[in-house]
Amino acid sequence: MKHFHYKSLDQLQQDADRLTEFVRFESDTEKIKQLLGRKVPIGNFVTLGNSMAVHPMEGCDADLDGNPDELTIRRYHRFAAGGSKLIWFEATAVRKDGRANSRQLWIHNGNVAAYDKLREEIEQIHRDRFGTIDDLLIPVQLTHSGRYSYPERIIAYHNPLIDAKTATRADQPVIGDDELERLEDQFVDAAKLVWQAGFRAIDLKVTHGYLLAELMGAKLREGRYGGSLENRTRLIRNVIGKIKNEFGSKMLIAMRLGCFDSVPYKKSDTSSNGEPLPYTTPYPHGWGVDPNDPLREELSEVKQAIGWFKDWGVQLLNVSIGCPYYNPHIGRPFEKPDEGNYEMPEHPLTGVDRHFRISGELQQAFPDLPMVGTGYSWLQIYALNAAARNIETGRIRIFGLGRGTLSYPDFAVDALEKGSLDEIRVCKTLTYCTFLMRQKNHPLGQFPAGCPPFDKLVYGPIMKQAREAFRSQQK
């Protein structure tokens, strides 16, 4: 079903008024330029030159040893010249078995020089284009993929619905407390390597169902890392404490935090729309969910945890929701699902409103902790209008763009120069990038992900190859 049929901002606003509470737009292009051009202090560490960010967009295009490869380097060169002052470097595994696929980035002693070289190139390109890098920040997102690790799943606890959705065995062992304690030091070791590579900021990835995020919802897990909120945040507290002990205030600590899990969805038996897997209430699992209605957020624990994270040393928060593996419409409202997946079970504006509602509530609860907002891509050319309004009303400090940067890496330049985007270049949320991410039938075990419709010369042939491989696998 085609949802995005709007020919004007007024048409879109009419539906937003009807369907949403928080999706509102700024129409004055001069005001948009001023608002998105606002400088944003991040503690006493750096003042960003504008209020725009590139989200950590995984390309699945490293080499098999975790090194940035040709397409990785190309993507970050494009981001460097794109004008955003916050370039959030994508998920980088802290150990080999924590990668989500065979071509995810992975930093280790043998490839620090490769990361150092790419960082130098990003900074040089940005300096040449914009005159300075004093107002630029590049946090490296450190991750362990947990349940979605390749080639073996590593789970924090058993949630029967997620187990069913991901074909996880009921007798799959849960990662032990002692191994989690060792993992703390592996995160710290990775942070040291990031420092050696010349980066001065790290991000802990606590979203999208990966290991640190899964621990946040491990209410029924026994031992030191489950049950109480204190236990579920123990690993994060210890990692942050050890990094602070190592670097003091010289290393900025950021976090991308999933703030609402919801429940797994599947394609309906009677239609192509998504529907939640059957659940009981009170729902005993998950993070940021109302136990009496897990399709709705309940943010009291989330706020408690964010207060702790801030006290422990987190100075920048990137707000995310949902899990792309089991409820992709929550995190990424779309026009068209990736092949074989379900259609939107709600109007995408409802999903955008959910993003704005949650991030707005959290930013207003912590006005002195800069937060990056998510959920803008479906709005296409009107993403800037919504971002400007959210910044003006204090419902977010930084406008983050994810999928849209693959098709339009220099969106920030146009935002600041024109206060508008070119319709021919904006992401149409057709989910080709996600389709590529899900394709494993490649000689290296993973197809690289990008934007075939708007980056045709590079990703058009890759998409053709991936589709042929996918269809041959279906026969």
C-alpha atoms as one frame of an Amber mdcrd trajectory, in Angstrom:
protein
   0.000   0.000   0.000   1.312   3.441  -0.913   1.167   5.760   2.071   3.404
   8.637   1.000   1.271  10.415  -1.600   1.769  13.984  -0.416   2.343  16.774
  -2.929   2.699  19.533  -0.362   3.557  20.113   3.266  -0.036  21.183   3.896
  -1.331  17.798   2.733   1.106  15.980   5.001   0.249  18.226   7.937  -3.454
  17.419   7.530  -2.761  13.703   7.990  -0.302  14.414  10.797  -2.962  16.464
  12.601  -5.424  13.591  12.176  -3.133  10.681  13.069  -0.457  12.029  15.409
   0.158  14.186  18.442   3.768  15.214  17.936   4.489  15.255  14.184   4.489
  18.948  13.360   6.458  20.950  10.799   8.301  24.227  10.340   7.565  25.749
   6.924   9.938  28.742   6.888  13.144  27.725   5.087  15.173  30.494   6.722
  14.083  29.288  10.131  14.924  25.696   9.167  18.444  26.754   8.215  18.839
  28.642  11.483  17.523  25.823  13.671  19.469  23.010  11.985  22.562  25.220
  11.996  22.477  25.605  15.766  25.688  24.669  17.527  25.326  21.944  20.163
  27.699  21.730  23.144  28.469  18.134  24.160  29.512  18.595  27.785  32.851
  20.376  27.909  34.245  18.066  25.245  33.226  19.644  21.925  30.646  21.995
  20.471  29.141  20.546  17.327  29.058  22.954  14.401  25.411  22.179  13.626
  22.484  20.094  14.857  22.645  17.278  12.300  23.965  13.730  12.559  24.607
  10.723  10.363  23.314   7.696  12.226  25.573   4.590  12.444  24.668   2.994
   9.101  26.178  -0.461   8.670  27.390  -1.313   5.186  28.228  -4.983   5.825
  31.220  -4.410   3.591  34.342  -4.923   5.703  36.770  -7.624   4.670  36.723
 -10.950   6.469  39.275  -9.723   9.007  37.113  -6.761  10.039  39.057  -4.106
   8.123  37.270  -1.201   6.412  37.125  -2.194   2.745  36.621  -0.215  -0.460
  32.888   0.413  -0.013  33.310   1.205   3.685  35.897   3.834   2.868  33.754
   5.276   0.069  30.753   5.629   2.418  32.714   7.542   5.053  34.376   9.760
   2.490  30.874  10.726   1.334  29.734  11.358   4.906  32.859  13.430   5.591
  31.973  15.768   2.743  28.291  15.763   3.647  28.184  18.577   6.178  26.908
  16.799   9.301  28.987  17.624  12.373  28.179  14.329  14.107  29.244  11.318
  12.027  28.287   8.303  14.110  30.690   5.560  13.039  28.871   2.273  12.541
  28.776  -0.847  14.720  32.281  -2.209  15.259  32.559  -5.552  17.026  34.750
  -5.855  20.110  35.522  -9.499  19.363  35.271 -11.786  16.353  32.333 -13.882
  17.523  30.395 -10.718  18.351  29.930  -9.736  14.718  26.440  -9.780  13.202
  27.772 -11.054   9.886  31.021 -12.129   8.286  31.665  -8.596   6.974  30.885
  -6.471   9.989  33.657  -4.168  11.147  35.771  -5.598  13.948  38.668  -3.734
  15.548  41.623  -5.706  16.898  45.362  -5.406  17.382  46.061  -6.354  13.785
  44.077  -3.599  12.076  44.299  -0.432  14.183  46.314   1.216  11.399  43.462
   0.700   8.930  41.041   2.507  11.241  43.578   5.239  11.895  43.974   5.791
   8.151  40.228   6.013   7.570  39.816   8.433  10.480  42.564  10.658   9.064
  40.862  10.632   5.662  37.469  11.534   7.139  38.992  14.439   9.015  41.028
  15.663   6.034  38.071  15.581   3.655  35.877  17.396   6.169  38.578  19.984
   6.892  39.166  20.621   3.194  35.435  21.097   2.567  34.394  23.025   5.691
  37.603  24.588   7.001  37.808  22.946  10.416  37.278  19.725  12.331  37.219
  21.433  15.738  33.416  21.195  15.693  33.232  17.611  14.342  32.639  14.467
  16.417  33.068  10.858  15.247  32.068   8.336  17.941  32.909   4.710  17.153
  30.025   2.401  18.036  31.290  -0.623  19.957  29.087  -3.704  19.878  28.574
  -7.346  20.584  25.760  -8.744  18.458  24.601 -11.303  21.003  21.541 -13.185
  19.753  22.354 -12.036  16.213  26.028 -12.983  16.288  27.633 -14.904  13.430
  28.109 -17.826  13.196  26.778 -18.742  16.685  23.984 -17.037  18.616  24.950
 -15.777  22.071  21.828 -15.003  24.085  21.348 -13.146  27.368  18.058 -14.814
  28.286  15.158 -16.752  26.792  12.141 -14.803  25.603   9.842 -17.426  24.018
   8.480 -14.957  21.447  11.907 -13.797  20.315  13.171 -17.370  20.427  10.333
 -18.390  18.085  10.917 -15.466  15.726  14.676 -16.101  15.526  14.553 -19.924
  15.570  16.525 -20.018  18.803  16.443 -23.425  20.478  14.750 -23.660  23.865
  17.871 -25.385  25.193  20.276 -22.772  23.776  22.707 -21.959  26.614  22.591
 -18.461  28.039  25.862 -16.532  28.252  27.243 -16.910  31.783  28.032 -14.199
  34.301  31.751 -14.954  34.201  31.851 -14.534  30.423  29.939 -11.265  30.678
  32.508 -10.077  33.204  35.298 -10.934  30.735  33.350  -9.131  28.021  33.520
  -5.933  30.058  37.289  -5.924  29.630  36.967  -6.727  25.937  34.863  -3.577
  25.484  37.533  -1.616  27.325  40.302  -3.184  25.222  38.394  -2.195  22.073
  38.052   1.360  23.392  41.836   1.459  23.835  42.271   0.386  20.204  39.822
   3.069  19.094  41.967   5.580  20.996  45.118   4.262  19.314  43.382   4.804
  15.967  42.978   8.488  16.814  39.280   8.568  17.640  38.297  10.423  20.795
  34.742   9.168  21.338  33.126   5.770  21.724  29.502   4.678  21.758  28.106
   1.655  23.548  25.482   0.022  21.317  22.527  -0.759  23.558  19.816  -1.182
  20.928  18.255  -3.346  18.218  18.241  -6.564  20.230  22.018  -6.954  20.418
  23.668  -8.231  23.586  23.780  -5.079  25.720  20.222  -4.228  24.674  18.970
  -7.739  25.402  20.415  -7.530  28.896  18.263  -4.458  29.552  15.144  -6.597
  29.195  16.486  -9.660  31.025  14.102  -9.363  33.945  13.866 -13.134  34.432
  17.601 -13.791  34.122  19.263 -15.049  37.277  22.641 -13.955  38.583  24.619
 -10.721  38.616  23.431  -9.446  35.228  19.690 -10.070  35.383  16.566  -9.366
  37.365  16.804  -5.933  38.994  17.533  -2.817  36.963  20.802  -2.480  38.884
  21.846  -5.918  37.672  20.643  -5.390  34.092  22.759  -2.242  33.826  25.759
  -3.755  35.645  27.806  -4.494  32.511  27.271  -0.966  31.165  28.193   0.587
  34.530  31.352  -1.472  34.777  32.435  -0.793  31.182  31.911   2.946  31.552
  33.738   2.959  34.892  36.730   1.110  33.465  36.910   3.404  30.434  36.721
   6.455  32.694  39.497   5.002  34.840  41.613   4.527  31.718  40.992   7.847
  29.965  39.401  10.236  32.443  37.690  13.039  30.559  39.855  12.612  27.441
  37.485  10.043  25.874  33.866  11.037  25.286  31.363   8.293  26.070  28.137
   8.186  24.058  25.374   5.617  23.858  22.781   4.558  21.315  19.964   3.325
  23.510  16.942   1.339  22.423  14.184   2.766  24.615  11.187   0.598  23.649
  11.369  -3.046  22.576   7.684  -3.820  21.860   7.103  -7.496  20.876   7.952
  -9.585  17.797   5.665  -9.319  14.759   4.925 -11.699  11.893   3.015 -11.607
   8.634  -0.668 -12.146   9.272  -2.233 -15.446   8.208  -5.087 -13.541   6.546
  -3.256 -10.585   4.981   0.210  -9.303   4.174   0.168  -6.923   7.143   2.223
  -7.474  10.256   0.654  -8.573  13.496   2.172  -9.192  16.941   2.934 -12.734
  17.994   0.429 -13.788  20.658   1.551 -12.591  24.074   0.228 -12.789  27.604
  -0.047 -10.014  30.145   1.488  -8.980  32.346   4.342  -9.275  29.840   7.407
 -10.336  31.863  10.105  -9.444  29.330  11.412  -6.474  27.438  12.645  -2.962
  28.016  10.618   0.224  28.000   7.370  -1.732  27.574   4.150  -1.455  29.514
   3.728  -4.959  31.009  -0.043  -4.627  30.696   0.201  -3.535  27.047   3.636
  -4.300  25.583   2.635  -2.613  22.314   2.900   0.651  24.236   5.958   2.199
  25.891   6.418   2.727  29.617   9.529   4.813  30.233   9.978   4.953  34.007
  12.811   2.366  34.028  14.321   3.945  30.926  14.460   7.315  32.643  15.975
   5.771  35.766  18.677   4.125  33.668  19.416   7.262  31.638  19.871   9.166
  34.889  22.417   6.571  35.974  24.174   6.581  32.578  24.505  10.344  32.792
  25.895  10.141  36.323  28.347   7.447  35.223  29.714   9.587  32.391  27.551
   9.343  29.249  27.492  12.779  27.605  25.557  12.079  24.409  22.553   9.818
  23.842  21.156   8.556  20.545  17.512   7.458  21.013  16.319   4.392  19.107
  13.382   1.975  19.403  12.385  -1.488  18.210  14.385  -4.330  16.708  14.856
  -4.655  12.932  14.948  -8.450  13.214  11.517  -8.927  14.719   9.492  -5.685
  14.445  11.128  -3.542  11.733   8.191  -1.136  11.417   8.776   0.107  14.984
  12.258   1.435  14.310  11.972   2.086  10.566   8.533   3.157   9.299   8.578
   2.183   5.627   6.698   2.310   2.339   7.704  -1.154   1.167   9.009  -4.072
   3.236  12.085  -6.035   2.312  11.179  -9.099   0.238   9.167 -11.649   2.168
   8.535  -9.455   5.189   5.249  -8.020   6.401   3.554  -4.783   5.316   3.152
  -1.869   7.724   0.517  -2.764  10.343  -0.117   0.951  10.941   0.153   4.197
   9.019   3.845   5.155   8.937   2.995   8.516  10.483   1.926   6.619  13.602
   5.398   5.081  13.726   7.066   8.462  13.220   4.910   9.876  16.017   6.028
   7.043  18.315   9.653   8.007  17.677   8.968  11.686  18.323   6.855  10.968
  21.413   9.508   8.806  23.068  12.551  10.896  22.177  10.677  14.085  23.074
   9.686  12.801  26.497  13.236  11.681  27.225  14.912  14.866  25.972  12.566
  17.008  28.032  13.254  14.838  31.089  17.025  15.396  30.625  17.371  18.822
  28.965  21.108  19.043  29.712  21.909  15.683  28.050  22.024  16.201  24.269
  20.002  13.548  22.455  19.901  12.528  18.807  16.443  11.840  17.386  15.516
   9.053  14.988  12.561   8.163  12.753  12.729  10.888  10.098  13.454   9.047
   6.840   9.842   8.193   5.956   9.037  11.935   5.880  11.287  12.272   2.816
  11.724  15.939   1.779   9.798  17.056   4.858  12.214  15.481   7.335  13.957
  18.845   7.741  10.657  20.571   8.523   9.880  18.089  11.305  13.432  18.151
  12.672  13.467  21.933  12.869  10.186  21.976  14.786  11.391  19.318  17.242
  14.611  21.251  17.861  12.737  24.524  18.313  10.344  23.028  20.869  13.146
  21.330  22.825  11.954  17.839  22.002  15.368  16.896  20.609  18.759  18.561
  20.305  20.164  16.826  17.225  18.426  15.617  14.062  19.753  12.193  13.027
  19.260  10.703   9.573  19.884   7.015   8.905  18.730   5.290   5.700  18.418
   8.694   4.085  22.176   9.252   4.255  22.856   6.285   1.959  20.988   8.006
  -0.854  21.800  11.578   0.196  25.065  11.742   2.197  25.319  15.525   1.780
  21.792  16.288   3.008  23.235  18.624   5.656  24.833  20.876   3.051  21.458
  21.420   1.381  19.746  21.829   4.740  22.072  24.677   5.684  22.273  26.297
   2.249  18.660  25.938   1.087  16.600  24.846   4.068  15.156  22.100   1.883
  16.045  18.796   0.230  15.956  17.672  -3.405  13.074  15.262  -3.880  14.962
  13.284  -6.516  17.634  12.349  -3.960  15.709  11.540  -0.774  15.226   7.980
   0.467  11.773   6.601  -0.378  12.006   3.905   2.359  11.674   1.060  -0.123
  13.934  -1.099   2.089  16.377  -2.275  -0.571  19.225  -1.582   1.862  17.653
  -3.911   4.429  17.098  -6.576   1.790  20.815  -6.487   0.990  21.717  -6.706
   4.681  19.681  -9.893   5.007  21.322 -11.661   2.048  24.022 -14.128   3.083
  24.363 -16.134  -0.151  27.518 -14.283  -1.195  31.058 -15.622  -1.707  32.127
 -13.720   1.444  29.020 -14.743   3.377  27.296 -11.336   3.226  26.162  -8.900
   0.539  27.170  -5.266   1.098  24.290  -2.902   1.838  23.634   0.426   0.167
  21.016   2.287  -1.865  20.397   0.678  -5.285  17.754   3.213  -6.444  19.880
   6.316  -5.784  23.410   4.930  -5.917  22.829   2.809  -9.000  26.299   2.610
 -10.480  27.698   1.001  -7.340  24.752  -0.854  -5.790  22.624  -1.588  -8.864
  24.821  -4.532  -9.928  25.069  -5.714  -6.300  21.262  -5.695  -6.007  20.905
  -7.655  -9.224  23.352 -10.289  -7.982  21.644 -10.465  -4.573  18.193 -10.928
  -6.112  19.437 -13.683  -8.372  21.016 -15.431  -5.388  17.836 -14.963  -3.333
  15.574 -16.385  -6.053  17.810 -19.343  -6.709  17.699 -20.077  -2.983  13.875
 -20.014  -3.033  13.650 -22.689  -5.752
